[in-house]
Amino acid sequence: MLKTLNVDYTVTGVGVEAGGSVVFGAAPAALVAIGLVRQVAIKRDTDYQHAGDFESTDVNRDFDRIVMMLRTAGSRLPTPCASRPVILPMACCRARPIVPSRTWLSMRRATL
């Protein structure tokens, strides 16, 4: 059952490196599984200025946020179905570079 922040539970220690706590107003029933889901808004908070300050604390926070956004986006992706086989392209097709160079193209034509 979905619970509402500051109505059914509160969160303390947000942003604290050591972590925090989730406190329910009413205790969940015995043996009920509790799932915590992080939801990070996909947005950019810092606007770096040309020749401006480049503080490591700001940069680290921004990179941490990017990683959190990627993890959040990744958790929304569908998981592969175990009953469906995964079909990969032929090995020769997977081995080529993303942007083929002229050398690669000429070698490829020679082997066809």
MIPATI-761210 format. One line per field, with one value per residue (C-alpha): residue in one letter; x, y, z; residue number from 0. Coordinates in Angstrom, 1 decimal. Last residue first. Example, Ala and Ser with C-alpha at 12.3 -4.5 7.8 and 13.67 -1.06 7.14 Angstrom:
BEGIN
r = [s, a]
u = [13.7, 12.3]
v = [-1.1, -4.5]
w = [7.1, 7.8]
k = [1, 0]
END
This chain:
BEGIN
r = [l, t, a, r, r, m, s, l, w, t, r, s, p, v, i, p, r, a, r, c, c, a, m, p, l, i, v, p, r, s, a, c, p, t, p, l, r, s, g, a, t, r, l, m, m, v, i, r, d, f, d, r, n, v, d, t, s, e, f, d, g, a, h, q, y, d, t, d, r, k, i, a, v, q, r, v, l, g, i, a, v, l, a, a, p, a, a, g, f, v, v, s, g, g, a, e, v, g, v, g, t, v, t, y, d, v, n, l, t, k, l, m]
u = [32.8, 36.3, 37.7, 34.6, 35.1, 38.8, 37.8, 35.1, 37.5, 40.1, 37.5, 36.4, 33.1, 31.3, 30.0, 33.0, 32.6, 32.7, 28.9, 28.3, 31.1, 29.7, 26.3, 23.5, 22.4, 19.1, 18.0, 15.6, 12.2, 11.1, 13.3, 11.5, 14.0, 13.4, 11.5, 13.3, 12.1, 15.0, 17.4, 15.9, 16.3, 19.9, 20.7, 19.1, 21.1, 24.3, 23.6, 22.9, 26.2, 27.9, 26.3, 27.2, 30.8, 30.9, 29.5, 31.8, 34.8, 34.2, 34.6, 34.2, 33.6, 35.7, 32.5, 29.7, 28.5, 24.7, 23.8, 20.4, 19.9, 16.7, 15.5, 13.8, 15.1, 12.7, 14.3, 12.1, 11.9, 10.1, 8.7, 7.7, 5.0, 6.0, 4.1, 1.7, 3.2, 3.6, 1.5, 3.0, 5.9, 9.5, 12.0, 15.5, 18.8, 22.0, 25.7, 26.2, 23.4, 21.4, 18.1, 18.6, 15.0, 12.1, 8.5, 5.6, 1.9, 1.2, 4.6, 5.3, 2.3, 2.1, 1.4, 0.0]
v = [-9.4, -9.3, -6.4, -4.3, -4.7, -3.6, -0.5, 0.3, -0.2, 2.0, 4.7, 4.7, 3.3, 5.3, 2.8, 0.5, -3.0, -6.0, -6.4, -7.0, -9.6, -11.3, -11.8, -9.7, -10.9, -12.8, -12.9, -15.8, -15.1, -17.0, -15.0, -11.7, -8.9, -6.2, -3.1, 0.2, 2.2, 1.2, 2.4, 5.9, 6.1, 4.8, 7.4, 10.2, 9.1, 9.0, 12.5, 13.8, 12.4, 14.2, 17.5, 17.0, 16.3, 19.3, 21.6, 20.3, 20.5, 24.2, 25.5, 29.2, 31.3, 31.6, 30.8, 30.3, 26.9, 26.7, 24.2, 22.8, 20.7, 18.6, 15.0, 15.0, 12.2, 9.6, 7.2, 4.2, 2.6, -0.8, -2.1, -5.8, -6.6, -9.3, -7.8, -5.0, -1.6, 0.7, 3.8, 7.2, 5.6, 6.8, 6.6, 7.3, 8.9, 8.2, 8.7, 11.1, 13.4, 14.6, 13.6, 12.8, 12.4, 11.0, 11.1, 8.6, 8.3, 12.0, 13.7, 11.5, 9.6, 5.8, 3.4, 0.0]
w = [-48.4, -46.9, -49.1, -48.4, -44.6, -45.0, -46.9, -44.3, -41.4, -43.0, -43.7, -40.1, -38.9, -36.3, -33.7, -34.2, -35.6, -33.4, -32.8, -36.5, -36.8, -33.7, -35.3, -33.6, -30.2, -29.5, -25.9, -25.4, -24.0, -20.9, -18.5, -19.5, -19.7, -17.0, -18.1, -17.5, -14.5, -12.3, -14.9, -14.8, -11.1, -11.3, -14.0, -12.0, -8.9, -10.9, -12.3, -8.7, -7.5, -10.4, -9.4, -5.7, -6.6, -8.9, -6.2, -3.5, -5.9, -6.4, -10.0, -9.5, -12.6, -15.8, -17.8, -15.4, -14.2, -13.8, -11.0, -10.5, -13.6, -13.8, -13.7, -10.4, -8.2, -6.8, -4.4, -3.6, -0.2, 0.0, 3.3, 3.4, 5.9, 8.4, 11.3, 10.3, 9.7, 12.7, 12.7, 12.3, 10.4, 11.0, 8.1, 9.3, 8.1, 6.4, 7.4, 4.5, 5.6, 2.6, 4.1, 7.8, 8.8, 6.8, 8.0, 7.7, 7.0, 6.5, 6.2, 3.1, 1.8, 1.9, -1.0, 0.0]
k = [111, 110, 109, 108, 107, 106, 105, 104, 103, 102, 101, 100, 99, 98, 97, 96, 95, 94, 93, 92, 91, 90, 89, 88, 87, 86, 85, 84, 83, 82, 81, 80, 79, 78, 77, 76, 75, 74, 73, 72, 71, 70, 69, 68, 67, 66, 65, 64, 63, 62, 61, 60, 59, 58, 57, 56, 55, 54, 53, 52, 51, 50, 49, 48, 47, 46, 45, 44, 43, 42, 41, 40, 39, 38, 37, 36, 35, 34, 33, 32, 31, 30, 29, 28, 27, 26, 25, 24, 23, 22, 21, 20, 19, 18, 17, 16, 15, 14, 13, 12, 11, 10, 9, 8, 7, 6, 5, 4, 3, 2, 1, 0]
END
